[in-house]
Amino acid sequence: MILIILDQLLTNPIIEIIKLIGGLAGIAALIWKFYDIRKQYIKLKIEVQQDDRGILVLTKIENPNISKKMINNALLIITPEKQNILTAINEMIPQEHSIENISDLFDYKPDEPLYVNDEYAILPLKYFYDGIENIHIADETITYRSSIDASKFKKGYYSVRFYVYCENRYPRSSQDLFVIN
């Protein structure tokens, strides 16, 4: 067998080298694809729908590839539109949970919605991470619609941020806006 390969290599070296390069390129492409599947981020969407009946927020998480992702935390954070998000969060949460960057909310999972000072709110989205309905997300899109209690806010423009935390990944976020007249 080795003699046949050596004979081919000596009689048609250019063809054999091209075959070898093609095989190596195929292996490299396969390795890159596996790497790409593992590192691809989830995609988020948030859409606020507001009318005379109230405020609804549609949240969507899409994992476009076959590599499963586990959602560890998902939150809606509502603040006045122009306020710094870190300042706003530290206004809302207890002092022992104060944060320096948004990644510090990875383990912050309030049991109930938290409304503070007619301007702020943190709403846990347990549907995405409670382990009952969604354990892993792979090659699918999941959505959840929640309501915001408009009576808890004074007049103004409010930013609604959708934060999602996955193991070994940076937090992902998306934002929309609502108005209280």
N, C-alpha and C positions, 0 to 999 in steps of 0.2 A: 504494500500500500504506500509506504513512504517512498519507495522507488518510483512508483507511478507519479506521485506528486512532484518529486524532484525532476523526473523526465519532462513533465508538463511545464514546470518552472523554467527549465533550461531551453525548451523548444519555443515556448510562447511567454516570455517573461512579462511583457507589457500587459497581456490579458490577465495573467495570474495576479499581477500587482493591482490591477483595477478591481478584480474580484475581492482581493484582500482589503483594499480601501473601502469598497462598498460594504463589506461585512462589518468592518470597524465602525463605519458611519451609522449603520443600522443599530448596532449595539449602543452607540452613544445616544442616538435618538430615543431609544427605548428607556435608557437610564434617565434622560432629561424628562421624558413624559411622566415617569413615576415620581420624580422630584416635583414637577409642576403640579401634579394632582395633589400631593401632600401639602403644598404651600399655598394653594389658591384660596383666596378669601371668600367669605360669604358675602352676599349682596343684601343690602337693606333698603327698605322703603317705608316712609311714613306719610300718611295723608290725613290731614285734619278736615273734617266735614262739619260745618257749623250752620245751623239754621235756627228758627224760632223755637224749636223743640229742645235744642241743646248742642253739645259738642261731642262728636264721636271721633275717635282716632283709629285709623286702620294701620296696623303694623304688619310688615312682611319680611320674612327671612328666606333667602334663596341660597341653596348650596348647589351650584351648577355642575359639580362633578361627583364622581362615585365615591370619593373618599369621605367617610362619615365625619361629622363634626358634632361635638357635644357642647351644647349651650350651658354655661355655668350660671349666667345671670343675665337678666334683661330688665331694663327700667325705662320709664318715661320720666323725664325731669323737666319741670315747667318753671320758667323764670321770666321776669320782665325781659322784653326783647333785647335790649342793649346791654344787659348786665353780664359781667364776666362770669362764666360758668363755675369756676372754682370758688369764687367769692359767694355765689348764690348757694352752692351745695353746702359750704361751711356755715351758712346762715340757717340751713334747714336741719342738718343732722346733729346729734348730740356731740358735745365737745370731745368725748373719748374716741369718736369715729372721724375726727377732722381729717381732711385729705390735703395732700400736696400736689397730686396730679390725678387725672381722671382714672388711671389704672387702679388707684386705691379703692375704688368702689367694687372691685371684683367680688369680694365677700360680703358686701353690704346688701342684705336682703330683708327689707322691712316686711312684716307680716301683713300689714294693711296699708292703704294709701295714706300718705302723710301730707297734710295741707298746713302751711305755715304763713302767718301774718298777711293773709289776703293777697299774697303775691307769688307764693312758691308752692310747689308740690313735687313729691316723688311717688310714682305709682309703680309698684312691682308688677311685672308681667310673668307671673308664675307659670302660665300656660306653656311658655317656651322652655322652662328649665326644671319644673317640679318633679320630673321623672315618672309622672303618671301618664301624661299624654304624649310627650315628646322626649325621648331619651337621646337619640342620635338623629341627625338630619343628614341625609345623603341623597344627592341627585333629586331633590324635591324642593318645593316651595311651601312654606306654612305661613298662615296669616292669623291675626287675632285683632278683633275690634273691641275697643274699650271706650268707656265714657268718662268725661271729665265733668266734675260738679262745678258748673259755672258760678253758682252762688258763693263759692269759696274765694272768688277773685274780685278785686276792685277794678274799676275801669282802666283800660290800657291794652297795650299790645304785648302778647306773651309768646315766647319761644317754647316749642315742645320738642325736646330732643329725645331720640330713641337710641339708647345705648345697649349694645350686646357684647357680652364677655364670653370668650371661648378659652379653654385650656391652652396654654403655651402660645397665645396670640395677643396682639394688641387689641384694645377695645375698638369696636366699630361703632359709628354713629351716623345718624341722619336727622334732619331737622325740618319742622314746618312751623306755622304761625297761626294763632287765633286772636280775635279781638273781643274785648268785653266793652260794650257801650254803656 
